[in-house]
């Protein structure tokens, strides 16, 4: 675990209370190209992560509220050292997204299916790929637009149970435009 960066004015509530209000945040170096900022507003402070992207440009994002007026809960309200860890996590996620290892922005079920199908096409036979595509054609109409992070066990269980009670799909003729079904027995 990397050593925590020390900054006497930002570490404590009393230290941050002595900082004059200004438009620009106060920054402390966390790692090379990564800084943690503190912006003191009228209703409390905000922790801001800032990452150098080159050519004098920075990318910033708020990582949480400061514990100036409310005790820290480690989720939305953070102490200085928790904010450092949140900034490091944010910086690492951004670095991986820039390297193409992870997906930028929202990641939907349809994106996950597309990535999975790209892997399957490289490894399996065309007939196996076709069978998997048929299976995903059932999933995508209802779950394709959902973000992967919002999927829950109860949502998937409800979808599965609804699928089990629907009319059964049967083979369609080559020139059919609509998927035929038959009633459940």
Secondary structure, DSSP 8 states (H G I E B T S, - for coil): -------HHHHSHHHHHTS---SS-EEEEEETTEEEEEEE-SS-EEEEEEEEEETTEEEEEEEEEESSSS---SSSEE-HHHHHHHHHHHHHHHHHHHTTSS--S--BHHHHHHHHHHHHHHHS-HHHHHHHHHHHHHHHHHHTTSBGGG--HHHHHHHHHHHHHS-EE----TT-SS--EE---
